[in-house]
Amino acid sequence: MDYKAQSDRYSSMPYNRCGNSGIKLPLISLGLWHNFGDIDSFTNGRDMILKAFDLGITHFDLANNYGPPTGTAEKNFGNILKTQLRQYRDEMIISTKAGYTMWEGPYGDWGSRKYLVSSLDQSLKRMQLEYVDIFYSHRADPETPLEETMQALHDIVKMGKALYVGLSNYNPEQTRKAVEILEQLGTRCLIHQPKYSMFERTPEKGLFDVLKEKGIGCIPFSPLAQGILTDRYLQGIPEDSRAARAFFLKPEQLANEKMEKVYQLKQLAIKRNQSIAQLALSWVLRKKTVTSVLIGASKVEQIIDCVNTTKNYKISEEEEIMIENILA
């Protein structure tokens, strides 16, 4: 399959500066957490990635453990990059992470220097890259000194294996300390990736304040609550859905009370001429600290729907109050 990117791909996607850095990210970025591993259709994954790029999505987010099986999302992305997107590499921001279990024994998990450097080397081989644009510590390690983890991130940049570093799933206190250690070493933390949606608002309890103070960008993941904040589950659980497979999203998470809120949100979305997903993404993007929002997808149509959020993503104060009343 020969691929040539759409010539107008940058005409409608807004790009926001990431914190106080020189990097701009698209308003919508694509995460490869699910649906890009070896258990999934390679052709469908390729079509989603190419369509995303055609729509102005320049940021593709991975991690060492994405699949399943672990590592296969990176491998498949690497093959697509080599065969279809190699000439566009300098137009892309590619990120990966390390922090969750990847191999047996004491060196295949968490935040030691040994694990982070070894894992990134493996990720680069799978993706057939010399470097990634952003490398994240995927979660804080309660047993490894934070100084060791941040020194590893600093050295990874100095080695040329990553251009920038970020944090994911760090709480406000851990984030502040990590950022200050990096500053002392001479490496800035570019970005933080927390879980944030209408149904998961923990980052509002201090994290956004730290990021604003430190000039760090933010790219929330699971902004659609793994599909709950869409039309997908309003009529029950589809057989091909995550809930049906009990894969991260459990059927019991679709309680009647929560789905009633989704139904009410749909009525507001209709008034805004939006889908529920578009409203949910707009709500996340209302935060000035948020640089980009990280979507997942299982089909091309979902990516198109999410990108169409860019046509009307400003939320008024009145609408924000209405949403708060629904979520209360």
Summary of the structure (lengths in Angstrom):
residues: 328
radius of gyration: 19.1
end to end distance: 49.6
largest distance: 54.3
contacts: 1103
relative contact order: 0.13
helix: 44%
strand: 14%
